Each structure stands twice: as C-alpha cells, then as structure tokens.
Amino acid sequence: MLPNNDNTCGWLTSLPNRPANPTLSADIFADWLIIGAGYTGLSAARKLAQLQPLDRIVILEANKAGEGASARNSGYLVDSTLNDGHLSDAGLENFKQKYELNKLAMDTVREFVNEHRVDCDWNESGKFHATSLEKNEEKLLNFSSTLTNFGIPHDVIFAEELSRRLGTVYYRAAVRTTGGVLLQPAKLARAMVERLPLSVELFEQTPVTTWHKSEGSFNVATPKGSVRAKNVLLCTNGFLPSLGVVADRAFPLTLTASLTRPLTDEEFETIGSPGEWGVLSAQAMGATVRLTGDRRIMIRNTAEAYNPINMTADTLAKRRQIHFQGLLRRFPFLPPNAIETTWSGVTCISGNSANIFEKLDDGLFVAGCYNGGGIGLATLFGEQLAFKAIGESTRAMEKIEARPQPNWLPPQPFLRWGVKARLMRDRVLATKER
Ligand SMILES: Cc1cc2nc3c(=O)[nH]c(=O)nc-3n(C[C@H](O)[C@H](O)[C@H](O)COP(=O)(O)OP(=O)(O)OC[C@H]3O[C@@H](n4cnc5c(N)ncnc54)[C@H](O)[C@@H]3O)c2cc1C
C-alpha cells in the first residue's frame, strides 16, 4: 500500500509548482536513510545534518516531498486538545502532560519559522471548540473547568457573541483557547523542503517497496534503485503499517477536506467581516471549519478507513457534496459552485491517542502516529528522533517518552471492521454537527 496523492489540494494549488528532485536510479550507500518527507522526516533530516555534518544523509519520498498530509491538513497548530473534563487525577495528569508536550511542539515550529523567516500565514488567533447542540454545552463547560484548573487562558462564548465573531448563527456555545496558531500547512511543509541543508540528498517519486536487515545494515529497495544504509528512520506516519512496522498499534485514516473560493465583498460584509478563525467541533467526527485570512472557508467533516492508495475523482466528488452540505448549514448563502478544491490526506491513529517514538532495532528508529495533531508533534518528534538515533538524550525526549504507549490493536480484518463500526457510530452521533 503506497501513497498516491490527488493533485487537488487547495493549500498546494495556491503555491508555485516546485519541480521534483530526481528519482533514485542507482544503488547507493547512506549513513542515515530517512523514509518519508513530511514534517517528521524533514525535521529529522534537518537536525541530523546539524548533528552529523560529515555523514551521508538520504531521504526517499514516494511522492513529492512535503505534499502528503503535511501539506493537506487543516492548519491548526494546537496547544490544548478538547478534554471532556476528566476529574480523576490520572485524567488530569494526562491532560497536563499532553498540553506541555504540545507547547514544546509549538515552540519547535515557531523556532523553525522564525529562524528561517518562513511565510506560512502564521496567525496566533487561537481556536474555538464549538457546538450547535445543547447536549454538548456541559462538555464544553467541563473543558473550561480543566483549562481553568491549569491556568490556561480561554473564554466561554455563547450564541450572540459567537455569531458576531464567526459570522454564522449555527453555533450556540464555544470555548475559545488563545494559545493556538492557524497557518497554511503547505507553505510550512514547502519551507521545510526548501530549507533542507545542502548536505541532505532528497530523492522524490521514489517509494520504498521492501526493506530488510542483513549483516548489520539495511537493504532498502525502490523501483529503480536501492540504498544500503547503516541507520534507518521510518517517518511515513499513516503508511508505517505498509512498511511492516507498528501495524499492531497504529492505523491509517483517510480524511477529505474542501476549500471555497474567496468570499465576495458582499458575502463577507453579510457575515460581519470577521477576522480569521478556526472552529473544532465539540463532537467527535463533527466538522472542522476555518475562515482563512484571504476569506476562503475550509471544511473537513469526513474521515474513513478508506484504502488510501487511490481516492478516485468520483469518490472525492461525493465527499465534496458532504462538505458542501456542512457549509450550507453554516453559510446558507453560498452557491453550489462555491467550493474550489477538494482533496484527501492520510493520517495515523492509535486506539488511545498515544504517539509512536522509539528504537525498533539497532539502527532502526520510528516516529509517528500523532492522531489529530501532527503539525507541532511531527516537527518536534522528527528533531528528537535525530537525537535518539545518535544516542543522545534530551529533556524533550524525556517528556515524549513519559507519555503512554499506544494500545495493542486487534489483527486485520477485525481492526478494519472495528474502525468502520466506530466511525459509523461517531458519524451518526455527529449528524447535526457535520
Ligand atoms: C485532512 C487532514 C487534516 C489534518 N488536520 C490537522 C491539523 O489541523 N493540525 C494538526 O496538527 N494535524 C493535522 N493533521 C495531521 C497532520 O497532517 C499529520 O499528523 C502530519 O502531517 C504528520 O506528518 P508526517 O511527516 O509524520 O507524515 P506525512 O505528512 O504523512 O509524511 C509522510 C510521507 O511519507 C511518504 N511515504 C509513505 N510511504 C512511503 C514509502 N513507502 N516510501 C517513501 N515515502 C513514503 C508519504 O508520501 C509522505 O510524504 C491532519 C491530517 C489530515 C490528512
């Protein structure tokens, strides 16, 4: 199962086309081989090049670097994630650890953006956790109590004020946290590709098909060439199971999203000319909706255990209809042709929202499975995986490794059936929030 992205991601189509680096077409040697060039692999390569300047560092990317999920996500760089207000000590401790890790991850992205003067439409506007349903208000109030408990700045906002801020009367309540950032994900990923140190060799359109270890090194095959590597860093996130690792702890989920054309002046005035905002649903499988700085609306309200090799144009068109219905609920004036682009992306999930960061074998390392929140975590984990691979320990690594491990998952096909059943249940519960 190898990635095969559509070419219709609105974040990417707004950027100039970047010609791909060559495909690997020889048998080569590397001290360090990184498989996958999203935020994780690119951050790992950048850090390794600093730590081991004399070594040969090679990245193999199946498609174009930084054009997988890292370019296709919704662009929320988050500090806090919605918590239903766990009142047990364990629940609160877990929330606190996760929050601190996310803060560290945000700082890592901020440092990259500042150091390299990256324009990625960075906006420290925070995020709204919102609902249109009375039944979810209690969940939001509990979340607010947790945030208050830890001194995390936020407001609770109700109907009229909320509709003034968002320009839609759809939502009835929200918790707005101020710590998060909204950004253009493809611009961030593109910057990570363009700022790769010169010593890193990147081969694109070069999928790894098989790998094995023999006599202390790794033999990694691609369609037209191979790499013999002393060390390998696996950074393919949703595609980790297809490389034969962590399939018992992580699984891919395909998400689809759409972006409208910019609102006209008249439409924008109708909604009260609000500033840029991002809403995450208080309901699992509810819609993620953003108003961008250039007045477009992004919506993601579909997620499925779909075979990510091939999301056909027809299948995407069906998802676009679901997105449009979600938009109409919030902005009923939008015409049927308001959506300009629709795309899919593959993310990685574990059963208990835990992440993967570990040494699998001598010379073999893996990081991934960020569940919904990989912009910050992937950037942080990639850098920290480089430290781990050279045998150095850091404070950040201690924080990562103190987090719970992913639960064991049932084997296929039971896993697929289970995921499908869970998604179906969540979809039904979220019908009114999609
Ligand atoms: C629609 C959507 C919305 C999201 N929204 C958010 C959000 O708002 N905030 C947030 O923090 N996170 C979000 N995420 C998650 C986030 O995008 C990911 O967690 C993040 O991109 C992970 O980065 P990565 O580098 O580990 O993986 P990826 O970006 O998936 O990169 C992995 C790379 O490996 C390559 N690859 C795979 N298999 C092979 C192979 N065999 N050989 C060579 N290369 C291979 C792929 O082509 C890909 O380029 C979202 C994801 C999606 C899909």
The ligand as a Tripos MOL2 file, in Angstrom:
@<TRIPOS>MOLECULE
LIG
   53    58     1     0     0
SMALL
NO_CHARGES

@<TRIPOS>ATOM
      1 C1         -7.1060   16.4200    6.2120 C.3       1 LIG1
      2 C2         -6.1750   16.4210    7.3910 C.ar      1 LIG1
      3 C3         -6.3310   17.3740    8.3760 C.ar      1 LIG1
      4 C4         -5.4360   17.4410    9.4450 C.ar      1 LIG1
      5 N1         -5.5030   18.4920   10.2970 N.ar      1 LIG1
      6 C5         -4.5200   18.7010   11.1990 C.ar      1 LIG1
      7 C6         -4.4610   19.9150   11.9520 C.ar      1 LIG1
      8 O1         -5.2750   20.8220   11.7750 O.2       1 LIG1
      9 N2         -3.4630   20.0460   12.8600 N.ar      1 LIG1
     10 C7         -2.5050   19.0910   13.0430 C.ar      1 LIG1
     11 O2         -1.6160   19.2750   13.8850 O.2       1 LIG1
     12 N3         -2.5090   17.9390   12.3150 N.ar      1 LIG1
     13 C8         -3.4760   17.7270   11.3930 C.ar      1 LIG1
     14 N4         -3.4730   16.6020   10.6080 N.ar      1 LIG1
     15 C9         -2.4180   15.5880   10.8370 C.3       1 LIG1
     16 C10        -1.0540   16.0090   10.2490 C.3       1 LIG1
     17 O3         -1.1860   16.4080    8.9230 O.3       1 LIG1
     18 C11        -0.0860   14.8300   10.3340 C.3       1 LIG1
     19 O4         -0.0310   14.3670   11.6650 O.3       1 LIG1
     20 C12         1.3110   15.2230    9.8800 C.3       1 LIG1
     21 O5          1.2900   15.6420    8.5470 O.3       1 LIG1
     22 C13         2.2670   14.0410   10.0470 C.3       1 LIG1
     23 O6          3.4820   14.3560    9.4140 O.3       1 LIG1
     24 P1          4.4320   13.1780    8.9550 P.3       1 LIG1
     25 O7          5.6280   13.7650    8.3440 O.co2     1 LIG1
     26 O8          4.6470   12.2350   10.0840 O.co2     1 LIG1
     27 O9          3.5740   12.3730    7.8730 O.3       1 LIG1
     28 P2          3.1890   12.7680    6.3680 P.3       1 LIG1
     29 O10         2.9980   14.1980    6.1860 O.co2     1 LIG1
     30 O11         2.0730   11.8320    6.0060 O.co2     1 LIG1
     31 O12         4.5010   12.3740    5.5790 O.3       1 LIG1
     32 C14         4.8460   11.0280    5.3660 C.3       1 LIG1
     33 C15         5.4930   10.9420    3.9930 C.3       1 LIG1
     34 O13         5.9240    9.5880    3.7810 O.3       1 LIG1
     35 C16         5.7520    9.2940    2.4160 C.3       1 LIG1
     36 N5          5.7280    7.8460    2.2700 N.ar      1 LIG1
     37 C17         4.7560    6.9900    2.6720 C.ar      1 LIG1
     38 N6          5.0940    5.7230    2.3570 N.ar      1 LIG1
     39 C18         6.3160    5.7730    1.7410 C.ar      1 LIG1
     40 C19         7.1850    4.8050    1.1830 C.ar      1 LIG1
     41 N7          6.8690    3.5030    1.1710 N.pl3     1 LIG1
     42 N8          8.3530    5.2220    0.6480 N.ar      1 LIG1
     43 C20         8.6880    6.5520    0.6560 C.ar      1 LIG1
     44 N9          7.8990    7.5010    1.1610 N.ar      1 LIG1
     45 C21         6.7260    7.1230    1.7020 C.ar      1 LIG1
     46 C22         4.4300    9.9600    2.0710 C.3       1 LIG1
     47 O14         4.2960   10.1770    0.6800 O.3       1 LIG1
     48 C23         4.5040   11.2660    2.8600 C.3       1 LIG1
     49 O15         5.0260   12.3350    2.0990 O.3       1 LIG1
     50 C24        -4.3960   16.4640    9.5630 C.ar      1 LIG1
     51 C25        -4.2630   15.4650    8.6030 C.ar      1 LIG1
     52 C26        -5.1240   15.4380    7.5010 C.ar      1 LIG1
     53 C27        -4.9520   14.3740    6.4580 C.3       1 LIG1
@<TRIPOS>BOND
     1     1     2 1
     2     2     3 ar
     3     2    52 ar
     4     3     4 ar
     5     4     5 ar
     6     4    50 ar
     7     5     6 ar
     8     6     7 ar
     9     6    13 1
    10     7     8 2
    11     7     9 ar
    12     9    10 ar
    13    10    11 2
    14    10    12 ar
    15    12    13 ar
    16    13    14 ar
    17    14    15 1
    18    14    50 ar
    19    15    16 1
    20    16    17 1
    21    16    18 1
    22    18    19 1
    23    18    20 1
    24    20    21 1
    25    20    22 1
    26    22    23 1
    27    23    24 1
    28    24    25 2
    29    24    26 1
    30    24    27 1
    31    27    28 1
    32    28    29 2
    33    28    30 1
    34    28    31 1
    35    31    32 1
    36    32    33 1
    37    33    34 1
    38    33    48 1
    39    34    35 1
    40    35    36 1
    41    35    46 1
    42    36    37 ar
    43    36    45 ar
    44    37    38 ar
    45    38    39 ar
    46    39    40 ar
    47    39    45 ar
    48    40    41 1
    49    40    42 ar
    50    42    43 ar
    51    43    44 ar
    52    44    45 ar
    53    46    47 1
    54    46    48 1
    55    48    49 1
    56    50    51 ar
    57    51    52 ar
    58    52    53 1
@<TRIPOS>SUBSTRUCTURE
     1 LIG1         1 GROUP 0 **** ****
